[in-house]
């Protein structure tokens, strides 16, 4: 598809240039047109028409391709929703009639895997809506969202202890996007905690604070944490693309993002929401 598109654009561009040279020669040398303003007007019209045609030739196939890809993604998501729901319902029914602990643990692992699939499903649905420029904002309670995210992450990191001190906070915003931000910050806190197993999360005065007690960062590292692919520890994943996405989300939604960190003390992240 794109190979043919490049060929078509090149051919049209080549013919356009040759036509321009021919008409310039025809008007100047054969017709002996001396009115520079008339000639400039004709050239301007020719350039505008050529530009419109080239842009249409280049963009229309891409627009069709993106629309087709979005339609395919929506259909795929719709098809995924049914088996996920079926697995969840079936495992719940099985768990009610089984007393064997080993079997129950296996069913629990299936449920956890299914919940992770649901998370990916929600993220794909969110990305499709964002690309389609659909309004993804809604009214929700940040404290309830934090509890849900901690409940999900607790299953991934059973050794961690999450201490919650959450005041009620209701906002109108991008719930799915904020979920990804919270997950990313907590995930980084866990990965860089080393021997510490504590994460403190607090909501007070329209501020969401997430604090870990891990390796921390110095002033130089703090200056680069939002750079793409930057990592404070090359042996770990984290503080790479994730925090640059967090920064972009906060800037877009007018959330003040503050990092406070000290070496071997830990890192505190604050999200300040407008009242």
LUMMAR-178066 format. One line per 3 residues: number of its first residue (from 1); their letters; for each residue x, y, z of N, C-alpha, C, O. Coordinates in steps of 0.05 Angstrom, whole numbers, plus 5000, padded with zeros to 4 digits. Layout:
<pts>
NUM	A	X Y Z X Y Z X Y Z X Y Z  ...
</pts>
This chain:
<pts>
1	XXX	5016 4976 5000 5000 5000 5000 5017 5025 5000 5014 5043 4983  5035 5027 5019 5052 5052 5022 5072 5054 5000 5080 5076 4992  5081 5031 4989 5100 5032 4967 5086 5044 4942 5098 5061 4929
4	XXX	5062 5035 4936 5047 5047 4914 5041 5076 4918 5041 5092 4900  5036 5083 4944 5030 5111 4950 5055 5129 4944 5052 5150 4933  5078 5119 4952 5103 5134 4947 5107 5138 4917 5115 5159 4908
7	XXX	5102 5116 4902 5106 5117 4873 5087 5138 4860 5095 5153 4843  5062 5137 4869 5042 5155 4857 5049 5185 4864 5046 5202 4846  5057 5190 4889 5065 5217 4896 5089 5227 4880 5090 5249 4871
10	XXX	5109 5209 4877 5133 5216 4862 5126 5222 4833 5135 5242 4821  5109 5205 4821 5101 5210 4793 5086 5236 4790 5092 5251 4771  5067 5241 4808 5052 5266 4805 5070 5290 4810 5067 5311 4797
13	XXX	5088 5288 4829 5107 5310 4835 5125 5316 4811 5129 5339 4804  5134 5295 4799 5152 5298 4775 5136 5311 4752 5146 5329 4739  5112 5302 4747 5095 5314 4726 5088 5343 4732 5087 5359 4714
16	XXX	5084 5349 4758 5078 5376 4765 5101 5395 4760 5097 5417 4749  5125 5386 4767 5149 5403 4762 5153 5407 4732 5159 5429 4724  5151 5385 4717 5155 5387 4688 5134 5406 4675 5140 5421 4657
19	XXX	5109 5404 4685 5088 5421 4675 5093 5450 4682 5088 5468 4665  5103 5455 4705 5109 5483 4714 5131 5494 4696 5129 5517 4687  5152 5478 4691 5173 5488 4674 5163 5494 4645 5171 5513 4633
22	XXX	5146 5476 4635 5136 5479 4608 5119 5505 4606 5122 5520 4587  5100 5509 4625 5083 5532 4624 5099 5558 4628 5093 5579 4616  5120 5557 4645 5137 5580 4649 5150 5588 4623 5151 5611 4615
25	XXX	5161 5567 4609 5174 5572 4583 5154 5582 4563 5160 5600 4547  5129 5571 4563 5109 5578 4543 5100 5607 4547 5097 5622 4528  5096 5615 4572 5086 5643 4577 5108 5663 4573 5103 5685 4563
28	XXX	5133 5657 4580 5155 5677 4579 5167 5678 4551 5171 5700 4541  5174 5655 4539 5189 5655 4514 5171 5656 4489 5178 5667 4469  5147 5643 4490 5130 5641 4467 5109 5663 4467 5106 5677 4447
31	XXX	5094 5665 4489 5073 5686 4489 5084 5714 4496 5071 5734 4493  5109 5714 4506 5122 5739 4513 5106 5756 4533 5103 5780 4530  5096 5742 4553 5081 5756 4574 5100 5772 4591 5118 5761 4603
34	XXX	5095 5798 4592 5112 5816 4608 5099 5825 4634 5112 5837 4651  5073 5819 4637 5060 5827 4661 5067 5808 4684 5057 5785 4685  5086 5816 4701 5096 5798 4722 5074 5791 4742 5075 5769 4753
37	XXX	5055 5809 4747 5033 5803 4766 5014 5782 4755 5006 5764 4771  5008 5783 4729 4991 5762 4717 5005 5735 4719 4993 5715 4725  5031 5735 4712 5046 5710 4712 5048 5699 4741 5045 5675 4745
40	XXX	5052 5717 4761 5054 5708 4789 5027 5696 4798 5026 5677 4813  5005 5709 4789 4978 5699 4797 4973 5671 4785 4963 5654 4799  4981 5668 4760 4977 5641 4747 4994 5620 4761 4984 5598 4766
43	XXX	5019 5627 4768 5036 5608 4781 5025 5601 4809 5026 5578 4817  5015 5622 4824 5004 5617 4850 4980 5598 4849 4978 5580 4865  4962 5602 4829 4939 5584 4826 4948 5556 4820 4937 5536 4830
46	XXX	4968 5553 4803 4979 5527 4795 4991 5513 4820 4986 5489 4823  5006 5528 4836 5018 5516 4860 4997 5507 4880 4999 5486 4892  4976 5524 4884 4955 5517 4904 4940 5492 4895 4936 5474 4911
49	XXX	4933 5491 4870 4919 5467 4860 4936 5442 4862 4926 5420 4870  4961 5445 4856 4980 5422 4857 4983 5412 4886 4983 5389 4892  4985 5432 4905 4988 5425 4933 4963 5411 4944 4966 5392 4959
52	XXX	4939 5421 4936 4915 5408 4945 4913 5379 4935 4905 5361 4950  4920 5375 4910 4918 5349 4898 4939 5330 4911 4932 5307 4917  4963 5339 4916 4984 5322 4928 4976 5315 4957 4979 5292 4965
55	XXX	4965 5335 4972 4957 5329 5000 4934 5309 5000 4934 5291 5017  4916 5311 4981 4894 5292 4980 4904 5264 4972 4896 5244 4983  4922 5263 4953 4934 5238 4944 4949 5225 4967 4950 5200 4969
58	XXX	4962 5240 4984 4979 5229 5006 4962 5222 5030 4968 5201 5043  4942 5238 5037 4928 5235 5063 4905 5216 5061 4900 5201 5080  4889 5217 5040 4865 5201 5038 4870 5171 5043 4855 5159 5058
61	XXX	4890 5158 5031 4895 5130 5036 4902 5125 5066 4894 5104 5077  4916 5143 5078 4923 5140 5107 4898 5143 5124 4896 5128 5144  4880 5161 5117 4856 5165 5133 4839 5139 5131 4828 5130 5151
64	XXX	4836 5128 5107 4821 5103 5103 4834 5080 5119 4820 5064 5131  4861 5080 5119 4875 5059 5133 4870 5061 5164 4865 5040 5177  4871 5085 5175 4867 5089 5203 4838 5082 5211 4834 5070 5231
67	XXX	4819 5091 5194 4791 5084 5200 4786 5054 5200 4772 5043 5217  4798 5040 5181 4796 5011 5179 4809 4998 5204 4798 4979 5215  4832 5009 5213 4846 4998 5236 4829 5002 5262 4828 4985 5279
70	XXX	4817 5026 5264 4800 5031 5287 4775 5013 5288 4768 5003 5309  4763 5009 5264 4740 4992 5263 4748 4963 5271 4733 4949 5285  4771 4954 5261 4780 4927 5268 4786 4924 5297 4780 4904 5309
73	XXX	4798 4945 5309 4804 4945 5338 4778 4943 5355 4777 4928 5374  4758 4959 5347 4733 4958 5361 4719 4931 5360 4709 4921 5379  4720 4919 5336 4708 4892 5332 4723 4871 5349 4711 4854 5361
76	XXX	4750 4874 5350 4766 4855 5365 4761 4858 5395 4758 4838 5409  4758 4883 5404 4752 4887 5433 4725 4875 5440 4721 4863 5461  4706 4879 5422 4679 4868 5426 4680 4838 5429 4666 4826 5445
79	XXX	4696 4825 5411 4698 4796 5412 4713 4786 5437 4707 4765 5447  4731 4803 5447 4746 4795 5471 4729 4796 5497 4733 4781 5516  4710 4814 5496 4694 4818 5520 4678 4793 5529 4675 4788 5552
82	XXX	4667 4779 5509 4651 4755 5515 4667 4733 5528 4659 4723 5549  4691 4724 5517 4706 4703 5531 4716 4711 5558 4717 4694 5576  4723 4736 5562 4732 4745 5588 4710 4743 5609 4714 4733 5631
85	XXX	4686 4752 5601 4663 4749 5619 4656 4720 5625 4648 4713 5647  4658 4703 5604 4652 4675 5608 4671 4662 5627 4662 4646 5644  4697 4668 5624 4717 4656 5642 4712 4665 5671 4713 4649 5690
88	XXX	4706 4691 5675 4702 4701 5702 4677 4688 5715 4679 4680 5738  4656 4686 5700 4631 4674 5711 4635 4645 5717 4626 4635 5738  4648 4630 5699 4653 4602 5703 4670 4596 5728 4664 4578 5743
91	XXX	4692 4611 5731 4710 4607 5754 4696 4613 5780 4700 4600 5800  4679 4633 5780 4664 4640 5804 4645 4618 5812 4642 4611 5835  4632 4606 5792 4613 4583 5797 4629 4559 5807 4619 4545 5825
94	XXX	4652 4554 5795 4668 4531 5804 4677 4534 5832 4677 4515 5848  4686 4558 5839 4697 4563 5866 4676 4558 5888 4684 4551 5910  4651 4562 5882 4630 4558 5902 4626 4529 5909 4617 4523 5931
97	XXX	4633 4511 5891 4627 4482 5895 4653 4466 5901 4652 4441 5900  4675 4479 5905 4701 4465 5909 4712 4473 5937 4713 4496 5944  4722 4452 5951 4734 4457 5977 4764 4452 5977 4778 4459 5996
100	XXX	4774 4439 5956 4803 4433 5954 4819 4459 5952 4815 4475 5933  4838 4464 5971 4853 4489 5971 4871 4492 5946 4873 4514 5935  4883 4470 5937 4900 4471 5913 4884 4480 5888 4893 4496 5872
103	XXX	4860 4468 5886 4843 4475 5863 4834 4504 5865 4833 4518 5845  4827 4513 5889 4819 4541 5893 4841 4560 5887 4836 4582 5876  4866 4553 5893 4889 4570 5886 4892 4572 5856 4899 4593 5845
106	XXX	4888 4550 5842 4890 4550 5813 4868 4568 5801 4872 4583 5782  4844 4565 5812 4822 4582 5803 4828 4611 5808 4821 4629 5792  4840 4617 5831 4847 4644 5838 4867 4655 5818 4866 4679 5810
109	XXX	4887 4639 5810 4906 4648 5790 4893 4654 5763 4900 4673 5749  4873 4637 5756 4858 4642 5731 4843 4669 5733 4842 4684 5714  4831 4674 5756 4817 4699 5760 4836 4723 5759 4829 4744 5747
112	XXX	4859 4720 5771 4879 4742 5769 4888 4748 5741 4890 4771 5732  4892 4726 5726 4900 4729 5698 4878 4742 5682 4882 4759 5664  4853 4734 5688 4830 4746 5674 4827 4776 5681 4819 4792 5664
115	XXX	4832 4783 5706 4831 4811 5714 4852 4827 5699 4848 4850 5692  4876 4815 5694 4896 4829 5679 4888 4833 5650 4894 4853 5638  4874 4813 5639 4863 4816 5612 4842 4838 5611 4841 4853 5591
118	XXX	4826 4841 5632 4807 4863 5633 4821 4890 5633 4812 4909 5621  4843 4891 5648 4858 4916 5648 4868 4923 5620 4866 4947 5612  4879 4904 5606 4889 4909 5579 4865 4916 5560 4868 4933 5543
121	XXX	4842 4904 5565 4818 4910 5550 4810 4939 5554 4805 4954 5535  4810 4948 5579 4802 4975 5585 4822 4995 5574 4814 5017 5564  4848 4988 5574 4868 5006 5564 4865 5009 5533 4868 5031 5523
124	XXX	4860 4987 5519 4857 4988 5490 4832 5005 5483 4832 5021 5465  4810 5000 5498 4786 5016 5494 4791 5046 5498 4781 5063 5484  4807 5052 5519 4814 5079 5525 4831 5092 5502 4826 5114 5494
127	XXX	4851 5077 5492 4868 5087 5471 4852 5092 5445 4857 5112 5431  4833 5075 5439 4816 5079 5415 4800 5104 5418 4797 5119 5399  4788 5108 5442 4772 5132 5446 4789 5157 5444 4781 5178 5434
130	XXX	4814 5156 5455 4832 5179 5454 4839 5185 5425 4840 5209 5417  4845 5165 5409 4852 5169 5381 4828 5180 5365 4832 5194 5346  4804 5172 5373 4780 5182 5360 4771 5209 5370 4751 5220 5362
133	XXX	4787 5220 5389 4781 5246 5402 4754 5246 5415 4740 5266 5415  4746 5223 5426 4721 5222 5441 4726 5233 5470 4748 5230 5480  4705 5244 5481 4707 5254 5508 4708 5231 5528 4689 5216 5530
136	XXX	4731 5229 5542 4734 5206 5561 4732 5216 5590 4738 5201 5608  4723 5240 5594 4722 5251 5621 4695 5244 5634 4674 5242 5621  4696 5241 5660 4672 5234 5676 4676 5243 5705 4698 5250 5713
139	XXX	4655 5243 5720 4656 5250 5749 4662 5224 5764 4648 5204 5761  4682 5225 5782 4688 5201 5798 4703 5210 5823 4713 5232 5825  4705 5191 5842 4719 5196 5867 4748 5184 5865 4751 5161 5859
142	XXX	4767 5201 5869 4795 5193 5867 4802 5173 5889 4817 5154 5884  4791 5176 5913 4797 5157 5934 4787 5129 5928 4801 5109 5934  4763 5127 5915 4753 5100 5907 4771 5088 5885 4777 5064 5885
145	XXX	4780 5106 5867 4798 5096 5846 4824 5086 5857 4834 5065 5849  4836 5100 5877 4861 5091 5889 4857 5064 5903 4875 5047 5900  4835 5060 5917 4830 5035 5930 4829 5012 5910 4840 4990 5914
148	XXX	4816 5017 5887 4814 4996 5866 4841 4990 5855 4847 4966 5850  4858 5010 5850 4884 5005 5838 4902 4991 5858 4917 4973 5851  4900 4998 5884 4916 4985 5904 4908 4956 5907 4925 4938 5910
151	XXX	4882 4951 5906 4872 4923 5907 4882 4906 5884 4889 4883 5888  4883 4918 5861 4894 4904 5837 4924 4899 5840 4934 4877 5835  4939 4920 5848 4968 4918 5850 4977 4900 5873 4998 4889 5873
154	XXX	4960 4899 5894 4966 4881 5917 4969 4852 5908 4985 4837 5919  4952 4844 5888 4954 4817 5878 4980 4812 5863 4990 4790 5862  4990 4833 5850 5015 4831 5835 5039 4831 5854 5060 4818 5849
157	XXX	5037 4847 5876 5059 4850 5895 5048 4843 5923 5045 4861 5940  5044 4817 5929 5032 4809 5955 5051 4815 5978 5041 4816 6001  5077 4819 5973 5095 4825 5995 5094 4854 6004 5105 4861 6026
160	XXX	5082 4872 5989 5082 4900 5995 5059 4907 6015 5038 4894 6015  5064 4927 6032 5044 4937 6050 5036 4965 6042 5052 4983 6043  5011 4968 6035 5001 4994 6026 4986 5007 6049 4966 4996 6058
163	XXX	4995 5030 6059 4982 5044 6080 4966 5067 6068 4977 5085 6056  4940 5066 6071 4922 5086 6058 4910 5105 6079 4901 5097 6100  4911 5130 6072 4899 5151 6088 4885 5170 6068 4896 5190 6059
166	XXX	4860 5163 6061 4847 5176 6038 4822 5192 6047 4803 5181 6058  4824 5218 6042 4800 5235 6045 4784 5233 6020 4794 5227 5998  4758 5238 6022 4741 5238 5998 4748 5261 5979 4750 5284 5987
169	XXX	4752 5254 5954 4758 5274 5934 4744 5268 5907 4749 5247 5895  4726 5284 5899 4710 5281 5875 4721 5300 5853 4724 5324 5859  4725 5290 5829 4735 5307 5807 4720 5300 5782 4707 5279 5780
172	XXX	4723 5317 5762 4713 5312 5735 4738 5310 5717 4752 5330 5713  4744 5285 5708 4768 5282 5693 4770 5255 5678 4750 5241 5675  4794 5249 5670 4800 5224 5655 4806 5202 5674 4829 5200 5684
175	XXX	4787 5186 5680 4790 5165 5701 4810 5143 5692 4827 5136 5708  4807 5134 5667 4826 5113 5658 4854 5123 5656 4873 5109 5664  4858 5147 5646 4885 5159 5645 4897 5162 5672 4921 5156 5676
178	XXX	4881 5171 5692 4892 5174 5719 4898 5147 5732 4917 5144 5747  4883 5126 5725 4889 5099 5734 4916 5090 5725 4932 5079 5740  4923 5096 5699 4949 5089 5689 4971 5104 5703 4993 5094 5707
181	XXX	4966 5129 5709 4986 5146 5723 4991 5134 5751 5014 5131 5759  4970 5128 5766 4973 5117 5793 4987 5090 5792 5006 5085 5808  4980 5073 5773 4993 5047 5770 5023 5051 5765 5040 5037 5776
184	XXX	5030 5070 5748 5058 5074 5740 5074 5084 5764 5097 5074 5768  5063 5103 5779 5078 5114 5801 5082 5092 5823 5104 5090 5834  5061 5077 5829 5063 5057 5850 5082 5035 5840 5099 5025 5856
187	XXX	5080 5027 5815 5097 5006 5804 5127 5014 5806 5144 4997 5813  5133 5039 5799 5161 5048 5802 5169 5048 5832 5192 5041 5838  5151 5056 5849 5158 5056 5878 5164 5028 5888 5183 5025 5904
190	XXX	5149 5008 5879 5154 4981 5887 5181 4971 5876 5197 4959 5891  5186 4976 5851 5211 4966 5838 5236 4978 5851 5257 4965 5852  5234 5003 5860 5258 5016 5870 5258 5017 5901 5272 5033 5913
193	XXX	5242 4999 5914 5241 4999 5943 5262 4982 5956 5268 4985 5980  5274 4964 5941 5295 4946 5952 5284 4931 5976 5266 4914 5974  5296 4936 6000 5288 4921 6024 5262 4931 6036 5251 4917 6053
196	XXX	5253 4955 6029 5229 4966 6041 5204 4953 6028 5204 4947 6004  5184 4949 6044 5159 4937 6034 5135 4955 6039 5112 4946 6038  5140 4980 6044 5119 4999 6051 5115 5021 6030 5134 5033 6021
199	XXX	5090 5025 6023 5082 5047 6006 5060 5062 6020 5039 5051 6026  5063 5088 6024 5043 5105 6036 5028 5121 6015 5040 5133 5998  5001 5120 6017 4985 5135 5998 4965 5152 6013 4951 5142 6031
202	XXX	4965 5178 6007 4948 5196 6023 4934 5216 6004 4946 5225 5985  4909 5222 6011 4894 5243 5997 4885 5264 6017 4872 5257 6037  4893 5289 6013 4886 5310 6031 4887 5337 6016 4907 5342 6002
205	XXX	4867 5353 6020 4866 5380 6008 4871 5379 5977 4887 5395 5967  4857 5361 5964 4859 5358 5935 4887 5351 5925 4895 5357 5903  4902 5337 5942 4929 5328 5935 4931 5298 5939 4924 5288 5961
208	XXX	4939 5283 5919 4945 5255 5921 4975 5251 5925 4990 5259 5907  4982 5239 5946 5011 5235 5952 5017 5205 5954 5003 5190 5967  5038 5197 5939 5047 5169 5939 5076 5169 5947 5093 5181 5934
211	XXX	5083 5155 5969 5110 5156 5979 5121 5127 5983 5108 5110 5994  5146 5123 5973 5160 5098 5978 5184 5104 5995 5192 5127 6000  5197 5083 6005 5220 5085 6023 5243 5069 6011 5256 5053 6025
214	XXX	5248 5073 5986 5268 5058 5971 5294 5073 5968 5303 5087 5986  5307 5069 5944 5334 5079 5940 5334 5109 5936 5355 5122 5940  5312 5122 5927 5311 5150 5924 5328 5160 5901 5340 5144 5886
217	XXX	5329 5187 5898 5344 5199 5876 5357 5225 5886 5348 5237 5904  5380 5232 5873 5393 5257 5880 5382 5279 5861 5365 5273 5844  5392 5303 5864 5382 5326 5849 5387 5322 5819 5371 5330 5802
220	XXX	5410 5311 5811 5416 5307 5783 5397 5287 5770 5387 5292 5748  5391 5265 5784 5372 5246 5774 5344 5257 5771 5330 5251 5752  5336 5274 5791 5310 5286 5790 5306 5304 5766 5284 5307 5756
223	XXX	5328 5315 5756 5326 5333 5732 5320 5318 5707 5311 5329 5687  5325 5291 5707 5323 5276 5682 5300 5255 5683 5297 5240 5663  5285 5253 5704 5266 5231 5707 5244 5231 5685 5232 5211 5679
226	XXX	5238 5255 5674 5217 5257 5654 5228 5253 5625 5213 5254 5606  5254 5250 5623 5266 5245 5596 5259 5216 5587 5261 5197 5603  5252 5213 5562 5246 5187 5552 5270 5168 5554 5293 5176 5548
229	XXX	5265 5143 5562 5284 5122 5564 5306 5126 5585 5325 5111 5587  5302 5147 5602 5322 5151 5624 5315 5132 5647 5292 5129 5654  5336 5120 5657 5333 5102 5680 5354 5108 5701 5378 5111 5694
232	XXX	5346 5110 5726 5365 5116 5747 5382 5091 5753 5405 5093 5762  5371 5068 5747 5386 5043 5751 5383 5026 5725 5361 5017 5719  5405 5022 5711 5404 5008 5685 5397 4979 5688 5389 4966 5668
235	XXX	5399 4968 5712 5392 4940 5716 5362 4935 5721 5353 4912 5723  5347 4957 5723 5318 4955 5728 5303 4969 5706 5312 4987 5692  5278 4960 5703 5259 4974 5685 5244 4994 5702 5236 4989 5724
238	XXX	5239 5017 5690 5225 5038 5704 5238 5064 5701 5261 5066 5692  5224 5086 5708 5234 5113 5704 5244 5117 5675 5263 5131 5670  5230 5104 5656 5236 5107 5628 5214 5121 5614 5209 5145 5619
241	XXX	5200 5107 5596 5178 5119 5582 5155 5126 5601 5141 5146 5597  5152 5109 5622 5129 5112 5639 5125 5140 5651 5104 5151 5649  5146 5151 5663 5144 5177 5676 5141 5200 5656 5129 5221 5662
244	XXX	5151 5197 5632 5146 5217 5611 5117 5218 5604 5106 5239 5598  5104 5194 5603 5075 5193 5598 5059 5205 5621 5039 5218 5617  5069 5200 5646 5056 5212 5670 5057 5242 5668 5037 5256 5673
247	XXX	5080 5253 5661 5083 5282 5659 5065 5293 5637 5053 5314 5641  5064 5280 5615 5047 5289 5592 5018 5289 5600 5003 5308 5594  5009 5269 5615 4981 5267 5624 4975 5290 5643 4954 5303 5640
250	XXX	4993 5295 5662 4988 5316 5682 4988 5343 5669 4971 5360 5676  5006 5348 5650 5006 5374 5636 4980 5378 5621 4969 5400 5621  4971 5357 5607 4947 5359 5591 4922 5364 5608 4904 5379 5600
253	XXX	4921 5352 5632 4898 5355 5649 4901 5375 5671 4885 5376 5690  4923 5392 5669 4928 5414 5688 4929 5404 5717 4917 5415 5735  4945 5382 5720 4950 5371 5747 4979 5377 5753 4997 5370 5738
256	XXX	4984 5390 5776 5012 5396 5783 5025 5371 5794 5016 5358 5812  5048 5365 5782 5063 5341 5789 5089 5349 5803 5105 5364 5792  5093 5339 5827 5116 5346 5844 5130 5320 5853 5118 5302 5863
259	XXX	5157 5320 5849 5173 5298 5859 5192 5308 5880 5206 5328 5877  5192 5294 5903 5211 5300 5925 5226 5274 5931 5213 5254 5937  5252 5275 5931 5267 5250 5934 5294 5255 5947 5306 5277 5943
262	XXX	5304 5236 5962 5331 5237 5974 5343 5209 5972 5329 5189 5974  5369 5208 5968 5383 5182 5965 5380 5165 5991 5384 5175 6013  5372 5140 5987 5369 5120 6008 5348 5128 6029 5348 5117 6051
265	XXX	5331 5147 6022 5309 5155 6039 5282 5148 6026 5264 5138 6039  5280 5153 6000 5255 5147 5986 5246 5170 5969 5259 5191 5967  5223 5166 5956 5212 5186 5937 5183 5191 5944 5167 5172 5949
268	XXX	5176 5216 5944 5148 5224 5948 5138 5238 5922 5150 5257 5913  5115 5228 5912 5103 5240 5888 5076 5253 5896 5060 5240 5909  5072 5278 5888 5048 5292 5894 5033 5300 5868 5045 5310 5849
271	XXX	5007 5294 5868 4990 5303 5846 4971 5324 5857 4953 5317 5873  4974 5349 5849 4956 5370 5860 4934 5376 5839 4940 5385 5817  4910 5371 5847 4887 5375 5830 4875 5403 5835 4875 5413 5858
274	XX	4865 5415 5814 4851 5441 5818 4824 5436 5832 4811 5417 5827  4817 5455 5850 4792 5452 5864 4769 5459 5846 4746 5458 5854
</pts>
